[in-house]
Amino acid sequence: QVQFVESGGGLVQAGGSLELSCVASGLPFSIHAIGWYRQAPGQQREEVAVIKRDGEVWYADSVKDRFYILRDNAKSSALLQMTSLKPEDTAVYYCNTAWTPINTFWGKGTQVTVST
């Protein structure tokens, strides 16, 4: 059974930083592109960062130059380093396989709240 477990969220002031962690189990992590997604209240879930198996990265325009995605295949983990946070970054953050997330892989996510 594949499982993604996210952690590291919290409450932070605008301009602050947070680092999210995602640990996967039950799948060959190193061969998958991994994505970080977020869902704000009343909005659809959106993909904000991707790291391919070769380390190549992609970011949504809304987070480019502020968020950074990393992976550690030995630990089956992916990090999302978030800097210069804005109130509009407030959302529940999830990880999953990139571009075509698998519905049964969604975890509980981790809440990020950015205050003004």
N, C-alpha and C positions, 0 to 999 in steps of 0.2 A: 504494500500500500504506500503510495507516494504521499509525502507530507512536506509542506513548507511551513516553517515556524518563524514568524517575524518578531522582532523585539527592538527596543531602543527608543520608542516614541516618548513623547511627553509634552509638557507645556514650556514654551520658550518665547521670549520677547522678540519682536521684529528686529531683524538684524543679527540675530543669534544663529547658533549652529547646533546641529544634532547629527548623530551617526546611527543609522539603522542597520540592523543585521538580519540576515535571513539564512536559515540552515535548512537544507533539504535532506530527505531520506527516502529510500525506496526507488531511486532512479540513478542512472549513470550520469552524475552531475556534469562531469568534465566534457561530455559530448554535446551538451545543450547550451544554446544561447539562453541567457536568463534576463528577465525583465523585471523592473520595479514599476508598479502601477499605483495609482491613488484614486480614491473616490471621495469627493466632497459631498456634503449633504445635498440631496436633491439633484445631483449630477451623475452622469455616467462615469464608469470607471475609465481612466485613461492611462496609457503607458507613458512613463516619463523618462525612463532610461533603460538601455539595453547594453549588455556586454556579451559579445560573441565568444565562441570557444577559443578563438585565436587572440582574444583580448581587445578586438576592435569594439569601439563604443559608439553609441548614438544617444542623443538627448532631444527631448522635446524643446521647442524654442522657449517655452515658458520657464525652463529650468537651466538652460544652457549657460555655462560659465558660473553657475552657482552650485549645482549638484554634480557629484562625481561617483561613478559606479566602479566597484572593484570586485574581484572574485578570488577565492582561494579554493582551488579544486581539491586540495588535500583535506580540507575541512568541509567540503561540499557547502560552501557558504558564499554569500554575496553581500557586500556592504553598499550602503548608499550614504555618502557624506554630503550633508546639506549645509550650505553656508548662506549668509545674507538672506535669511528666511523672511518671508513676507506673509501677511495675514492670509493671502489667497493660496498659500501652500497648505493651509489647514485641511486635513483630510485623513482618512484611514489609508495607510500604505501597505501594499501587498507585494509579494514576489511570486513569480510563476515562470513557466517557459515563455520565451519572448515571442512576440508577434502573434502567435496563435495559442493563447493560454488555454490550458485544459481545465474545464469546469470543475472536475473532481479534485484538482490539485489546490484550489484556493484554501488558504489558511484563514485564521481569524484576523490577521492584519495587526497593525500597531497604529495607535492614534497619535497624530501630530497636531498640536494646536499652537498657533502663532498669535500672540496677543499684540495689540498696538501699543 
